Amino acid sequence: MLTHWKTVLSQPTTQWKEKVVICQEIQTAGSADHLPELLPLLAGMLHDAKRDVTVAAKETLEMLCHLIDNRDLTHLMPQLIGAMV
């Protein structure tokens, strides 16, 4: 799935509804294992012209960041997401 998500999200012609569906799929997968690969793609979606995409991307980032179990980083996640928005 990661390869599919990366391929679709990196294409400039991807429709906004497909971006939202991919965010939902990422949330359903519920794993932060691929956060380094997904973070740049989701961060780019935070500035999408369509509000639905920005909301879905932010919710997905928040969900993924809550899955990180490193106590040294967990308190920094809200600031990290805030800096990207």
N, C-alpha and C positions, 0 to 999 in steps of 0.2 A: 504493500500500500504506500509506503514512503516514496518509492520511485514514482508512482502515479501522482501523488500529491505534489511532489516537487516539479514534475513535468507540467502538470496543469497550472499550478500557481505561478510558474516562471514565464508562462506565455502571456504576452500583453493583450491577446484577444479573448482571454477567458471571461465569460459572462459573470456578472455579479452573483447570480443565483448559484452558480457552480462553486464559487468561492465560499459562499455560506454553507453549502452542503459539505464541502471538504472540511470546514471548521467543525461541523457537527460530527463528521466521521472521526476526526482527530480526537474530539472530546469523548466519543464513544470508545475509541481504542484505549483511552485512559492510561497512557504510558509516557513518561518523560524521557524514555530511552533515546529518542531521536530529537530532543530539544535543540541540540546544536545545529542540526540541519533545518529544523522547522522555524527556529527563532527569526532568522533573517526574512523568511517568506511571510511570516505572520506580522513582523514589524512593518514590512512594506504595505501590508493590507490595512494597517492602522490609519493610513492617510488616504485611503480610497475615497473616491468621490461619492460613493453610495454609502449612506449611513448604516444600512443593514450589514454591510461588509465590515465596517470599522467596529461595530458592536460585537459581531461574531468573532472577529480576530482578537479583540480585547478579552472577551469571555474565555476564549480558547487559551490565550496566554496565561490568564489568571489561573485557570484550571491546571495547566501544565506546571506552572510554578508552584502550586500547592502540593504537587506530587514530589517535589524535590525534598529529600530527607536530610539534607546537610543543614544542621542547626546554625552553622555559621552564615548561611546564605538566606535562610527562610525569612528573616526579618527585613532583608533588603529587597525582596521581591516587589512589594508595592512601589518602592522608589524606582526600581528598574523599569517597571511597566509605565509608571508615570513619566519617566524620562523619555520613553519612546513615543508617548502620545503627544 
